[in-house]
Amino acid sequence: MTVPVLGRISTGSPGRRWRPGSVASRLVAGLVALVCCTPLVVIVTKALAVGPERAGQLLWRPRVGELLGNTLSLVVLTVSITVVLGVAAAWLVERTDLPLAGLWRVVLVCPLAVPAFVNAYAWVSIRPDLNGLTGAVLVTSLSYFPFVFLPVAAVLRGLDRSLEDTARSLGLGPWRTFLRATLPQLRPALMGGALLVSLHLLAEFGVLALVRFPTFTTAILDQYQVAFDDAAGSVLASALLALCLAFLTIDLVSRGRVRHARVGRGTPQRPAPVRLGRLTPVALGGIVLLMLLAIAVPVGSIGRWLVMGADSLSAGELVAPVWSTLRLAATAAVLTTVAAFPVAWLVVRATDRRDRWVAVVVERSTYLASSLPGVVVALALVGLAVRYLPAVYQTSVLLVLAYAILFVPRAMVSIRAALAHLPPELGDAARALGDNPVRAFVRVQLPLVLRGTLAGFALVFIAVSTELTATLLLAPTGTRTLATAFWAASESLDYAAAAPYAAALVILSAPVTYLLMRRTEEVTAT
């Protein structure tokens, strides 16, 4: 058996090699994509039923142009800010001699434990005049930058320094080395995080309602809830889908086909930490300021309202919402992570031209539903359940399915970034030594992508814990989650009554994020 430095290990029987682009893997990934696309079919069908003339009247209005401008402005500004914050924070924590790096690695993920609409509630309760585009960009940037930080930090932690050493030997300075050698290796994680932020902004409702900034999402909900115009809502949702397709196309073109997994002699070596020197106080000050804005402001605001409304809610009243949130979040996170894995695997391991096209179609299909507001997905599932599966209507099954459809991309971004740096030759070597495909995957490949899988699980768990609109529509009668209980109080501007639920959301999400991050560090160390 010959093992080349770069290339696949020859097994002597190419026909027996298990290829991830095989029929079985395509079928599993395709089934996941089909389930995710089901609400889209319902929405597009309703929009087409309106007719071209009526659809044109609904779309060609000044109000729609205003909504489009607001949505694009929010996406461009927030994505730009989150990319800068996420990459800068990840580089400082993983590649410099920043003091207390292990602490910052965990703290920088903690904003995910504060739901975006809770963050908006905190800022608005302090600054009632904080509204419009400024308020929306501020809150969403502080809430979503960990979506970029998490995958970028995970990749930086495992990068080999050989390319950077080569760049420096050719005379490049630190900044040019980062731009030309390090940054290209971060492309899968960086583009995935940016896409995740973009799609989440398209579906955001709670933050935008609190800061009074109208976008397609708020307009769609108004059509469904206020005007009771299902046709207009479906047409606007279809326009939102078109915008999502544009973002997915940009991401696909920008991603490229460069291989990022390393195969060669020796073991990967981590780069020596960059010495910050006199810039250490500046770096520390920047991270502290970011954490004050992203964590201290919402936590402080929640604490203030808790003190002011100490007698408004008893601890016993929190038990049922906490249990419902835990049960639904854990179930949905497991299902979503399992569903995302075959899709991510197919995307990264697709070999020939046909497999690549299948992978692209399957992956992009799973992203489409996540760009829709939860209320749209929920209404589509309600229509299908009432007509075809009445037994699952008003059950947790339908609600968990909606969560999986909405949050598959969150798990897939982290898993795909980890798989992109997993050399396929390792699986070939294990099978050449006698392991079957399943055993080779479990023993050799899964441990190497475990940290990305756990990060995806954490993202989905937190997202489900804080999901609002789909839960309001699909939760079984009598089921109250922390998010819906909080919204019921905050919608009536009763900030004191909403504070206990907001505090419970933060307390519930923070330990899960911390424990998963600690587990990630242990896996990385081993």
C-alpha positions in Angstrom: 0.0 0.0 0.0 1.4 3.4 -1.0 0.7 6.5 1.0 1.4 9.7 -0.9 2.0 12.9 0.9 -1.0 14.5 -0.8 -3.8 12.4 -2.2 -6.0 9.5 -1.4 -4.7 6.2 0.0 -5.0 3.5 -2.5 -7.1 0.6 -1.2 -6.5 -1.6 -4.2 -10.3 -1.9 -4.9 -11.8 1.5 -5.7 -15.2 -0.1 -6.3 -15.4 -1.1 -2.7 -14.5 2.3 -1.3 -17.4 3.8 0.6 -18.0 7.3 -0.9 -19.9 9.9 1.0 -21.4 11.0 -2.3 -23.0 7.5 -2.7 -26.7 6.9 -3.3 -27.4 6.2 0.4 -25.9 9.5 1.7 -27.6 11.5 -1.0 -31.0 9.9 -0.1 -30.6 10.7 3.6 -29.4 14.3 3.0 -32.1 14.7 0.4 -34.8 13.6 2.8 -33.6 16.3 5.3 -33.8 18.9 2.5 -37.2 17.8 1.5 -38.6 18.1 5.0 -37.0 21.6 5.3 -38.6 22.7 2.0 -42.1 21.6 2.8 -43.2 24.9 4.3 -41.7 26.7 1.3 -43.8 24.7 -1.1 -46.9 25.8 0.9 -45.9 29.4 0.9 -45.1 29.6 -2.8 -48.2 27.7 -3.7 -50.3 30.2 -1.9 -48.4 33.1 -3.5 -49.0 31.7 -7.0 -52.7 31.3 -6.3 -52.9 35.0 -5.9 -52.3 35.5 -9.6 -49.7 37.7 -11.3 -51.8 40.8 -11.4 -52.6 40.9 -7.7 -49.0 39.8 -6.8 -47.7 42.7 -8.9 -49.9 45.1 -7.1 -48.8 43.8 -3.7 -45.1 44.0 -4.6 -44.8 47.2 -6.6 -45.6 49.6 -3.8 -43.4 52.2 -2.2 -43.9 50.4 1.1 -42.3 47.3 -0.2 -39.3 49.3 -1.5 -38.9 50.8 2.0 -39.0 47.4 3.6 -36.4 46.1 1.1 -34.1 49.0 1.8 -34.5 48.6 5.6 -33.8 44.8 5.4 -30.7 45.2 3.2 -29.3 48.1 5.3 -29.7 46.0 8.5 -28.1 42.9 6.9 -25.1 44.8 5.4 -24.3 46.8 8.5 -24.8 44.0 11.0 -22.9 41.3 9.0 -20.0 43.7 8.5 -19.8 44.5 12.2 -20.2 40.9 13.4 -17.5 39.7 11.0 -15.1 42.3 12.3 -15.9 41.7 15.9 -15.9 37.9 15.6 -12.6 37.6 13.7 -10.8 40.1 15.8 -12.0 38.5 19.1 -11.1 35.0 17.8 -7.7 36.1 16.7 -6.9 37.8 20.0 -8.1 34.8 22.1 -6.5 32.0 20.0 -3.4 33.5 18.4 -2.0 36.1 20.8 -0.6 36.2 24.4 -3.8 38.0 25.6 -4.1 37.5 29.4 -6.8 35.2 30.6 -7.5 33.8 27.1 -9.3 30.8 28.5 -11.7 33.0 30.4 -12.4 35.2 27.4 -12.9 32.2 25.1 -15.9 31.3 27.3 -17.1 34.8 28.0 -17.2 35.8 24.4 -19.8 33.1 23.7 -22.0 34.2 26.6 -24.0 36.8 24.5 -25.7 33.8 22.9 -27.2 33.1 26.4 -29.0 36.5 26.2 -31.8 36.2 23.7 -31.7 39.0 21.1 -35.2 40.2 22.1 -34.2 40.2 25.7 -31.2 42.3 24.8 -33.5 44.7 22.9 -35.8 44.8 25.9 -32.9 45.8 28.2 -31.6 48.5 25.9 -35.1 50.0 25.2 -35.9 50.0 29.0 -32.7 52.0 29.5 -32.9 54.2 26.4 -36.5 54.4 25.2 -35.3 56.6 22.3 -33.1 53.9 20.9 -35.1 52.8 17.9 -34.9 52.6 14.1 -31.9 51.3 12.2 -29.4 52.4 14.8 -31.0 50.4 17.6 -31.6 47.4 15.4 -27.9 47.3 14.3 -26.6 47.8 17.8 -28.7 45.0 19.4 -28.3 42.5 16.6 -24.5 43.1 16.3 -24.0 42.5 20.0 -26.3 39.5 20.0 -25.0 37.7 16.8 -21.2 38.3 16.7 -20.6 34.9 18.5 -22.1 33.2 15.4 -18.9 34.3 13.7 -16.6 34.0 16.7 -17.4 30.4 17.5 -16.5 28.7 14.1 -13.6 31.0 13.4 -12.1 30.4 16.9 -12.5 26.7 16.5 -10.6 26.7 13.2 -7.9 29.0 14.4 -7.4 26.7 17.4 -6.6 23.8 15.1 -4.6 25.4 12.3 -1.2 24.3 11.4 1.5 26.9 11.4 3.4 25.6 8.3 1.7 28.0 5.8 2.4 31.0 8.1 6.0 29.9 8.5 6.3 29.7 4.7 4.8 33.1 4.3 7.1 34.7 6.9 10.1 33.0 5.2 9.1 34.7 2.0 9.4 38.1 3.7 5.8 38.8 4.6 5.1 40.7 7.8 2.5 39.8 10.5 -0.4 41.6 8.8 0.3 40.3 5.3 0.8 36.8 6.7 -2.6 37.0 8.3 -4.3 38.3 5.2 -2.6 36.0 2.7 -2.0 32.8 4.7 -4.3 32.7 7.7 -7.5 34.4 6.5 -8.0 32.2 3.4 -8.0 29.1 5.7 -10.8 30.7 7.7 -13.0 31.1 4.7 -15.4 28.2 5.4 -16.0 29.2 9.0 -16.1 32.9 8.2 -18.5 32.6 5.3 -20.7 30.2 7.2 -20.9 32.5 10.2 -21.7 35.5 8.0 -24.4 33.6 6.1 -25.9 32.4 9.4 -26.1 36.0 10.7 -27.6 37.1 7.4 -30.3 34.5 7.3 -31.1 35.0 11.0 -31.6 38.8 10.3 -34.0 38.0 7.6 -36.2 36.0 10.0 -35.7 38.3 13.1 -38.9 39.7 14.6 -38.6 40.3 18.4 -35.8 42.8 18.2 -37.2 44.7 15.3 -40.6 45.0 17.0 -39.1 46.3 20.2 -37.0 49.0 18.4 -39.7 49.8 16.0 -37.8 49.1 12.8 -40.0 47.7 10.0 -38.6 45.0 7.7 -40.1 42.2 5.6 -40.4 40.1 8.7 -42.4 42.6 10.7 -44.6 43.4 7.7 -45.3 39.7 7.1 -46.4 39.2 10.7 -48.6 42.3 10.4 -50.3 40.9 7.3 -51.0 37.6 9.1 -52.0 39.0 12.5 -53.4 42.5 12.0 -54.8 42.5 8.4 -55.6 38.8 8.3 -54.3 38.9 4.7 -52.9 35.4 4.0 -52.3 36.2 0.3 -50.3 39.4 0.9 -48.3 37.6 3.6 -47.5 34.8 1.3 -46.4 37.2 -1.5 -44.1 39.1 0.9 -42.7 35.8 2.2 -42.0 34.7 -1.4 -40.1 38.0 -1.9 -38.1 37.2 1.3 -37.3 33.8 -0.2 -35.9 35.5 -3.3 -33.7 37.7 -1.1 -32.5 34.6 0.7 -31.6 32.9 -2.6 -29.6 36.0 -3.5 -27.6 35.7 -0.3 -27.0 32.0 -0.8 -25.8 32.6 -4.3 -23.3 35.2 -3.1 -22.1 32.8 -0.4 -21.7 30.0 -2.9 -19.7 32.1 -5.4 -17.5 33.5 -2.6 -16.8 30.2 -0.9 -14.7 28.7 -3.7 -13.4 25.1 -3.9 -10.1 25.3 -2.2 -9.2 22.3 0.0 -8.5 23.2 3.6 -7.7 19.8 5.2 -4.0 19.2 5.8 -2.3 15.9 4.9 1.5 15.6 5.1 4.4 14.4 7.0 4.6 15.0 10.8 2.0 16.4 13.1 0.4 19.9 12.9 2.1 22.5 15.1 0.3 25.4 16.6 1.8 28.8 15.8 3.6 30.7 18.5 1.4 33.3 20.2 1.8 36.8 18.8 3.1 39.1 21.4 0.8 42.1 21.9 3.3 44.1 23.9 2.1 47.7 24.5 -1.1 46.9 22.7 -2.2 44.5 25.4 -4.2 47.2 27.4 -5.9 48.2 24.1 -6.9 44.6 23.3 -8.1 44.0 26.8 -10.0 47.3 26.9 -11.7 46.4 23.6 -12.9 43.0 24.8 -14.0 44.3 28.1 -16.0 47.1 26.4 -17.6 44.6 24.1 -18.6 42.4 27.0 -20.0 45.3 28.9 -22.2 46.2 26.0 -23.2 42.7 25.1 -23.6 41.2 28.6 -23.4 43.8 31.4 -26.1 46.1 30.0 -28.8 43.4 29.6 -27.9 41.6 32.8 -27.9 44.9 34.7 -31.2 45.9 33.3 -32.8 42.6 34.1 -31.4 42.8 37.7 -32.8 46.3 38.1 -36.3 45.3 37.0 -36.1 42.2 39.2 -35.5 44.4 42.2 -38.2 46.8 41.3 -40.8 43.9 40.8 -39.6 41.5 43.5 -43.1 40.6 44.4 -44.5 40.3 40.9 -43.8 36.6 40.4 -43.1 33.6 42.7 -40.4 31.0 42.0 -43.0 28.3 41.7 -44.5 30.0 38.7 -41.2 29.5 36.8 -41.1 25.8 37.2 -43.5 24.9 34.3 -41.9 27.3 31.7 -38.4 26.2 32.6 -39.2 22.5 32.3 -41.0 23.1 29.0 -38.1 25.1 27.6 -35.5 22.4 28.7 -37.5 19.5 27.3 -38.2 21.1 23.9 -34.7 22.6 23.5 -32.9 19.3 24.3 -35.1 17.3 22.0 -34.9 19.7 19.1 -31.2 20.2 19.5 -30.5 16.5 19.3 -32.8 16.0 16.3 -31.5 19.0 14.4 -27.8 18.1 15.0 -28.4 14.6 13.7 -30.3 15.9 10.7 -27.6 18.5 9.9 -24.7 16.0 9.9 -25.5 14.0 6.7 -26.1 17.3 4.8 -22.8 18.8 6.0 -21.0 15.6 5.2 -22.3 15.4 1.7 -21.4 19.1 1.1 -17.8 18.7 2.2 -17.1 15.2 0.8 -18.8 15.5 -2.6 -16.2 14.5 -5.2 -17.4 14.5 -8.8 -19.4 17.2 -10.6 -22.8 15.5 -10.1 -22.3 15.0 -6.4 -21.2 18.6 -6.0 -24.4 19.9 -7.7 -26.5 17.6 -5.6 -24.7 18.8 -2.5 -25.2 22.4 -3.4 -29.0 22.0 -4.0 -29.5 20.0 -0.8 -27.5 22.4 1.4 -29.1 25.6 0.0 -32.6 24.0 0.4 -32.0 23.6 4.1 -31.1 27.3 4.4 -34.2 28.6 2.7 -36.7 27.9 5.5 -34.4 29.4 8.1 -34.7 32.7 6.4 -38.4 32.8 6.9 -40.0 34.2 10.1 -41.1 31.5 12.5 -44.7 32.5 12.1 -44.6 31.7 8.4 -43.1 28.2 8.9 -45.5 27.6 11.7 -48.6 28.5 9.7 -47.5 26.3 6.8 -47.0 23.3 9.2 -50.4 24.0 10.8 -52.1 23.9 7.3 -50.3 20.6 6.4 -51.0 19.0 9.8 -54.7 19.9 9.8 -55.2 18.5 6.3 -52.9 15.5 6.3 -51.7 14.6 9.8 -54.4 15.8 12.3 -52.9 13.5 14.9 -49.8 15.6 15.3 -51.7 18.9 15.4 -51.3 20.7 18.8 -48.6 18.3 19.9 -44.9 18.8 20.7 -44.0 16.7 17.6 -45.0 19.5 15.2 -43.3 22.1 17.3 -40.0 20.2 17.4 -40.2 19.7 13.6 -40.6 23.4 13.2 -37.5 24.0 15.3 -35.5 21.5 13.3 -36.5 23.2 10.0 -35.7 26.7 11.3 -32.4 25.9 12.9 -30.7 23.2 10.8 -28.3 25.8 9.4 -27.0 26.7 12.9 -25.8 23.1 13.4 -24.6 22.7 9.9 -22.3 25.7 9.8 -20.2 24.4 12.7 -20.2 20.8 11.5 -19.3 21.8 8.0 -16.4 24.0 9.2 -15.1 21.1 11.3 -15.5 18.6 8.4 -13.7 20.9 6.0 -10.5 20.4 8.1 -10.9 16.7 8.4 -8.7 14.9 5.9 -10.7 12.2 4.0 -7.6 10.1 3.8 -8.0 9.2 7.5 -11.2 7.4 6.8 -9.6 5.7 3.8 -6.7 4.6 5.9 -9.0 3.1 8.6 -11.0 1.2 6.1 -7.8 -0.1 4.4 -6.8 -1.5 7.8 -10.0 -3.5 8.1 -12.6 -1.1 9.6 -16.0 -1.0 8.0 -17.3 2.5 7.1 -19.4 2.9 10.3 -16.5 1.8 12.6 -14.0 4.0 10.7 -16.3 7.0 11.1 -16.9 6.4 14.8 -13.3 5.6 15.8 -11.3 7.9 13.6 -13.4 10.8 12.2 -16.1 11.6 14.7 -13.7 12.4 17.5 -12.0 15.0 15.2 -15.2 16.8 14.4 -16.8 16.5 17.9 -16.1 20.0 18.9 -17.8 21.4 15.8 -20.8 19.1 16.5 -21.0 20.2 20.1 -20.9 23.8 19.0 -23.7 23.2 16.6 -25.7 21.5 19.4 -25.2 24.5 21.6 -26.3 27.0 19.0 -29.5 25.0 18.3 -30.2 24.5 22.1 -30.0 28.2 22.7 -31.9 29.1 19.6 -34.8 26.8 20.6 -34.8 28.1 24.2 -35.3 31.7 22.9 -37.6 31.0 19.8 -40.7 33.1 20.0 -43.1 33.3 17.0 -43.3 29.6 16.0 -43.7 28.6 19.7 -46.6 31.0 20.1 -48.5 29.3 17.3 -47.5 25.7 17.6 -47.1 25.1 21.3 -49.7 22.6 22.7 -52.5 24.1 24.7 -51.2 24.9 28.2 -47.5 24.8 27.2 -45.6 28.0 28.1 -42.0 28.4 27.5 -39.8 31.1 29.0 -39.7 33.0 25.7 -43.5 33.1 25.3 -44.1 34.0 29.0 -41.5 36.8 28.7 -43.1 38.1 25.5 -46.6 38.1 27.0 -45.4 40.4 29.8 -43.1 42.7 27.8 -45.7 43.2 25.0 -47.8 45.0 27.6 -44.8 47.0 28.7 -44.8 45.3 32.1 -41.0 45.2 32.3 -41.0 44.1 36.0 -43.2 41.1 35.2 -41.0 40.2 32.2 -37.7 40.4 34.1 -38.0 37.0 35.9 -38.5 35.1 32.7 -35.7 37.0 31.0 -33.4 36.2 34.0 -34.4 32.5 33.8 -33.6 32.5 30.0 -30.1 33.8 30.7 -29.5 31.4 33.7 -30.7 28.5 31.6 -28.6 29.2 28.6 -25.4 30.4 30.2 -24.3 27.2 32.0 -25.1 25.1 28.8 -22.9 27.4 26.8 -20.1 27.3 29.4 -20.1 23.5 29.8 -20.1 22.9 26.0 -17.3 25.3 25.6 -15.3 23.5 28.3 -16.0 20.2 26.6 -14.8 21.7 23.4 -11.5 22.8 25.0 -11.0 19.2 26.4 -11.6 17.6 23.0 -9.1 20.1 21.5 -6.5 19.4 24.1 -6.7 15.6 23.6 
